[in-house]
Amino acid sequence: MESKTKKQTSHKDRVKARNQRRMVIETPKLIPSKTEVQSVVTTRSLHDQNARAELLTSKRNLEKNQRKSRTGKGRGMPKKGGAGGKGTWGKPGAMDLYEEESFDRDDPNYDSESEDKDVKMFGYDVLLTAEEAKPVIANIVKEYFDHADTDDVADSALELNISGNLFYLFAKEAIYLAFDTSSDSNLELVSVLISDLYGYSVLLTSDIELAFEEFLAEIDDISLDCPEAPTILGKFIARCVADDCLPPKYIEGHPKLESSAKANEALSTAHSLVTMKHGLIMLDNIWNAGDYRKPVKYLVKKIKKMLAEYQNSLDFENFTHTLHELGIPHFHHEIVYEITVKCLEESSKESKDNETIETYFKLLTDLTKSNIVTVTQFDNGLKRVYEEIVDLAIDIPGAFKSLEVFCERCQNELSVLDPALHAQLKLDAEKALKEQELESLVYETKDGAIADASA
């Protein structure tokens, strides 16, 4: 009973929060009547289209900065290029610049270009086409799978130079990528993304409907690569209704598509999910992904336990199975962080255990080559280690040098960590140590570096 109450509360809270963000405005309007003045509600769709148009227009206008000084004092350069002033004739040759021009068309010195005093220059924003926008939006969504930050996606959407009728591609590309991965956590992330972008008015109801209409038209082709596509699409539609992004009438009033049985199957699945008893509450966990935003402390503790179990059993299949059940692809950087720190600790011990270092490095190798841990997550994990280098260098003898050797090995054997990024991380770490008057720790070494572990 407790879990059921918890789901119901979370659903109500989310819908309540979203309703508070709704921009539904009641505008008084006089209607010929003997009794009262009635109010007319401006629909969300119309209001949000205007709001989003104004937002995009103001964003683009801000980018066209005025050319005059912001301070009103100019750039601080000498007057007249350093020449002129009281009692002087000015800069040599300057008088030629002020030579009077003739505006008489019969004058031999007449120059027609001299009359072009009112020439104005205009700049135009070049909007991306649909084909140009699709890969850009796909990359934004892929990054979202790593960080799970819907605010970041909303910011990226408004920065993207696309027309208002292409915003629906954020919903469409996100669902496309979810079809490709079929990961429960990614399916949940996409549902949350659509819901939040709708709350921010980045996506409108009409955008979401258009995305689903195109999917219904293409579902037969999609099913060739993903047989479960009709069921997944139906769940997405039902979840959008539960999240109040789509009206229930979208499903109830949608005409049957005689040309596609799979499209009708998707609509039928959505209708069954929405109309079943306690359907809207149960749809909160339609992907069985649990709470994808689990507490960080819980996740850190869980990953440490998984690493300890792997060290004892060397069972990679069990490790990946448990990791998949956690459903946290955006938090895989913690694995890289924990393994790196453990390797640094082992390398600093008097009785260094090369076998332990190799065990963990093999796990990193397998996770990377199987693309379970992406390059982005790998880099993020190493970034965190560098950011904490001050504390690590104090606690672990030779930590900085050992970390450098570890990163070089990762670059050589795993093809991760871009050299430019590595150089910047190293520079920032050295600077942080020097600021804390720990410059000596930059050059501190410990016998038996990590590189020797493979020997």
N, C-alpha and C positions, 0 to 999 in steps of 0.2 A: 504493500500500500504506500510505503514511503516513497519508493521510486516513481510510482504513478503520480503522486502529488507533486513531486519535484518537477517532472516533465510538464505537468499542467501549468505550474507556476512560471517556469521559464518561458513557455509559449506565450502566456498572457503578458508577461513582462516585456517580451520582445515586440509583440504586437502593440502594446501600449506605448512603448518608446517610439515605434515607427509612426504611430498615429500622431504623436506629438510633433513629429517632423513634417507631417503632411501639410502642405500649403493650400488648404481648402479655405477660401475666404468667403464670408457671407457679405454680400453687397446689397444694401437696401435699394429697392426699386419700386417706384410708385406704379401701381396698377389701378386703372379706373375701377373704383369700388366705393360703395357707400359706407363701408364699415372699417376697414383697416388697410394698413400698408403691409404687404407681404414681402418676404425676403427671398432673394434668388441666390442659390449657391453656385459660385463659379467652379466648374469642375477642375479636378486636379490636373487632368491631362492638358487642358488649354492653358491653365495658369503656369504649369511647369514648363510647357514648351516656350512660353514667353520668358519665364525666369531663366531657363537655360540659354536661350538666345541672347538675353541681356548679359548673362555671365560670360559667354564666349566673346561677345562684342567688346565688353569692357576689358577682358583679358588681352585681346589683340590690340586695343587702343593704347593700353598701358605700354605695350612693347614698342610703340612708335613714339619714342621720347622726343621732346622738344630739343632743338639744337642749342638754345641759349643756355647760359650758365645757370645751374641750380642755386648757386649762392648769390647771384646778382653782381659778382665782383670779377667776372671774367676768369681767365686762366692764370692770372698773376704775371703775364708776360709784359716786357717793357712797352711803353706807349709808342706807337708808330714804329715798332720793330727796333727800338733803341735810339731812334733819331728824332729830331725836332725838339720843341720846347720853346720857352720864352727867349726872344732875341736871336733865334736861329732860322735858317732857311729850310730846315728839314733834311731828310735823307737825300743824298745825291740822286738825281734822276726822278725824284718823286713828283716834280712838277709835271712831268710828261704824263703821269697817270691821271692828272686832273685836267688835262687839255680839253677844252670845250669841244663837244661833238656837234656836228651839223645835222639838223633835222629837216633841212631843205632838200627836197628830192632833186632840185635842179642844181644843187651844189656839187662840184666835182668830188668833194671829200665825203659826200653822203654815204653812209653805211646802213643798209636796211636792217642789219642785226642790232644796231644801236637802239632801235625802237622797241625791241622785245623786252620791255620792262616788267610786264605782268606775267612772265612765264612761271608756271607752277609745276613742281615735280610731285608726282603721286607714287606711292608704293603700294603694292598689292600682295596680300598673302596668297601663296600658292597652296591650295588645299590638296590633300592626298586623295587619290582615287580609291575606290574600294579594293582593287587589287594591290595597291601600294600599302594600304592601311592594314590589311589582313595579317601579314607577317609581323608587323610592328606590334599589333594588338596581341598576337599569339605569344610573342616574347614577353610582353608585360604579364600575361596570365601565367606563363611558365615560371617567371620570377616570383609571382604571387604564391605558387605552390611551394616555393622555398621559404618565404617569410610570413605568409598567411596574414598580411596586413592589407585590409580592404581600403584603408585611408590612402595608402600609397598608390593603389590602383586608381582610385578616384582622382587623385592629383595628376597622375600620368594621363588619365583620360582627358582632363580639362586642358592639359598642356599640348595634347595632340592636335595637330592642324587638320581637323576633318570637319565636314559639314554635319549639321545636326541629324540628318537622315542616316548617318553611318554609325551612330552610337550603338545601334542594335548588335553590331558585330562583336561587342564585348561579351554579350550573352551567348552569341552563336559560337564564337571561337572558344570560349571557356567550356561549353558543352562538348564541342568537337574534341578538345583535348581530354576531357573526362571519358569520352568513348574510347579513346586510344589507350588510356592507362587502366581504366576499370578498377582503380583503387578506391576502396570505400572512403578513405580519408579525402582523396581528391574530389570524389563525387560530393561529399559534404562541403568541402571548401568552395566548390562551384556554386552550390545552392546558397551558401552564406554570402558569396560575392554578389550574386544576382540580387539577393535581398538587400544588401547594404548599398549597392549602387542605385537601386530603386529608391532607397531611403534618402540618398544624397541628391536625388533628381538627375543623376547621370544617365540612368535608364528610366524611361517612361513605360507605362503599361503598353502603349502602342509598340515600343521597341521590343519588349519581351514577346508580345504576340507575333510580331513579324519574324522574330528568330524562330519561334516554334512552327510558324506556318512554313518557313523554308525547310525546316527539318522534316515536317510531315510530307512535304513534296519530295524530299530526297531519301526518305527512310528505307526504301527498297534497296537502293545502292549501298547505303550505310550498313544494312543488315548483311550484306555479302561478307564484309570484314568483321562485323560485330553482330552475331546472331541475336544477342540479347538487346539490341538497340531499341526495339519497340517498347519493351518493358522499362528500360532505363529512361527513355524519353517520357513515357507515361508517368513515371515517378517524379521526374523533374517538373512536369506540368502540375501534378498534384501538390508538390512541395511549394511551388510558387503561389498556388491558391491558399495553402495553409499559411504561408508567410505574408499573405495579403498583397502580393504583387500583381496577381491576376484576379479578376472577379470570377466567382463560381459559374456565371453564365457563359464564360468562354468555353467551358467543357460541356455544360448542359445544352447550350444553343448551337454548338458546332455541328454543321451538317456532316453526314457520313460521306466519306470519300469512296465512291464506287470503283475508282481506278486503283486503289491501294488497300489491300486487306491489312497490311502491316501498320499503315497509318491509323486505320480504324481500331486495330489492336492497341495501339498506344493511347488513343482517346478513351477506349473502354477501360484500360488499366487505370488511367487517371480518374475516371468517373467512379470506379469501384473503390479506390483508395479514399476519395473525398467523401463519398456517401456512406462508408461503413461506420459502425458505431465507434465513437471517440476517434474518428479518422483524423481530424485536424491535429489532435494531441499526439497520436501515434506517428504522424508524418514528421514530427520533429526529429525522430530517429529512424527515418526511412532507410538510410544507408547503413545502419548498424555500425556507424563509426564512433559511437559514444560521444564524449565531449572532446572535440579535437583541440580545445584550448585547456588541456589539463594543466594543473599547477606545475610550475617549473621545478619546484623542489621534489615533487613526486617523480617527475620524469628523470631528473638527475639521479635520484636514488635507484630508480628502476634500471637505468642504463649501467650504473656501476655494478649492480647485482648481475646483470646479464654478462658483463665483461668478466667478472669473477668466475661465473659458471663456465664461460667459454674457455678460460684459461685452464680449468680443470678437465673439461670434457673434449675440447677442440672440435665440438659439434657445430659446424658452420650452418648446417640446415636448420637446426633447432634455434640458433641465434637469429637467423633471418625470419623464421616463422614467428618468433616472439616479437621481433621488431615490426613485422607486418601487422600483427594484432594491435600493437600500440597505435599504429596509424598516425605517425608524426613525421612525415618526410621533411617538413619545414624545421625540424629540430634535430636532424641527423648530424649537424655540426657539433653537437655535444659528444658524439662518439669519437670524432676526430680529436676534439679537445682533451677528453679523458685519456685516450690512448697516448697522445703526445706527452701529456704530463707524466703518465706512468713510465713512459720510456725515458724521460728526463730524470725521473727519480731513480730508476734502475741504473742508469749510466753513472750516477753520482755515488753509488754505494761502493764501499771498499771491496766487498765480495760481489762484484757486478754479475748479474745473471743474464748472460747473452741469450739464453733460451727463452726467457720471458719477453725480452725485447723482440726477438724474432717471431714469437707467437703472435704478439699484438700487431707487428708490422705485416705479417701474413694475413691477418684479419682485415686490416686496412686495404691490402692489395686485392683481396677477394671482393670486398664491398665496393671498391672502386671499379674494378674490371666488370663486375656484374651490373654496374650502374645503379646499385641500391643507394649508395652515397654519391651524389652528383659532384661535379667539379666545384660548383658554387658553394655547396655545403662544406666540401673539403677546405676550400679557401677560407670560408667563414670560421671554421674551427681553428685553423692556424692563426687567423687574425686575432682571435680571442686570446690565444696563448701569448702572442706578441704584446697585446694590450695589458696583460698582467705580468709582464716580464720583470717589473720592479720587485713585486712580492716573490715571484718564483726564483729570481736570482739571489735573493736574501736567504730563502729557505733551502735552495738546491745548489750546491757548489758546482760551478762551471755551467750553469743552466743556459746562459746566452750562447756560449760556444757550441754546446751540445745541441741546442735548438737549431743553430745554423747548419750544423752537419746533418741533422734530421731532415730539415727542409730540402737540402741539396739532394739527399737520397730520394725523397719523395718526388722531386722534379725529374731525376734521372730514371727512376724505376716505374713511377706511376704517371708521369706526364701531367702533373698538377702544379698549381701555384705558378702563375705567370712571372717571369723574371723581373719585369718592371714592378709588379706588385710586391714581390719579395724584397727588392731593393728599397722600396718605400717603407715597408714594414720594418726592415732592419734599421733604416735611418731614424725612424720615429722611436724605435726601441732604444737605440743608442742615446738619442736626445733625452728620453725620459730618465734613463739611468744617470746621465750627467747632471740633469736638473736636480736629482735627489742626492747628488754628490756620491754616486756609486760608480763612477767611471771605471774604477779598477775592476769591477765585475764584468765589464765588457771583454776584458782580456784574460779573465780568469779561466783556466782550463782544468780538466779533471782527467787523470789517466784512464785510458780506455774509452774512447769516444764511441758514439752510437754507430759510426761508420764501421768500426772494428767488429761490430756484432755479427756482421755477415761473414766474417772471416772464419 
